[in-house]
Amino acid sequence: MPKVTIDREKCKGCLLCVGVCPKKLISRDKSLNSKGHNPVKFQDKGECIGCALCAIICPDCCIEVYK
């Protein structure tokens, strides 16, 4: 099963990854990071297919997908 990690401190909350996730497993987190942005969070429901579209589209390289 793939593992997704998100660097909350680097994420500026652009939400590009939210739109490309085919399983809708990424959403905006309600808590702020140290820069005052709402980063995204990954909801591990065991449905991730490891497509890595989220990591590819992230402009700040905040997301890593391990297969």
C-alpha positions in Angstrom: 0.0 0.0 0.0 1.4 3.4 -0.9 2.4 5.9 1.7 2.0 9.7 1.3 3.8 12.3 3.3 3.2 16.0 3.3 5.6 18.6 4.7 3.1 20.9 6.5 5.7 23.7 6.9 6.5 23.9 3.2 2.8 23.7 2.1 1.2 27.1 1.3 -2.2 25.6 0.8 -2.6 26.2 -3.0 -4.9 23.1 -3.1 -3.7 21.9 -6.5 -3.2 18.5 -5.1 -6.8 18.3 -3.8 -8.1 18.7 -7.4 -6.0 16.0 -8.9 -6.4 13.2 -6.4 -8.6 10.6 -8.1 -9.7 9.1 -4.7 -10.3 12.5 -3.0 -8.0 11.7 -0.1 -6.4 15.1 0.3 -8.1 18.0 1.9 -7.4 21.4 3.5 -6.3 21.1 7.2 -8.1 23.5 9.6 -5.0 24.1 11.6 -2.3 26.6 10.5 1.4 26.0 9.9 4.1 28.4 11.3 3.7 30.6 8.2 0.0 31.1 8.8 -1.1 28.9 5.9 -3.7 26.1 6.0 -1.7 23.2 4.6 -3.3 20.1 3.1 -3.6 16.7 4.9 -3.8 13.2 3.6 -6.6 11.0 4.8 -5.3 7.4 4.7 -8.3 5.3 4.1 -6.4 2.5 2.4 -7.7 3.7 -1.0 -4.6 5.4 -2.3 -3.5 3.9 -5.6 0.0 5.5 -5.5 -0.5 7.5 -8.8 1.6 10.3 -7.4 -0.3 13.0 -9.2 -0.4 15.0 -6.0 3.4 15.0 -5.8 3.8 15.8 -9.5 1.5 18.8 -9.4 2.8 20.3 -6.1 4.8 23.5 -7.0 6.7 23.4 -3.7 7.6 19.7 -3.6 5.8 19.2 -0.3 4.4 15.8 -1.1 6.2 12.5 -1.4 4.6 9.2 -2.4 6.3 5.9 -1.4 5.1 2.7 -3.1 
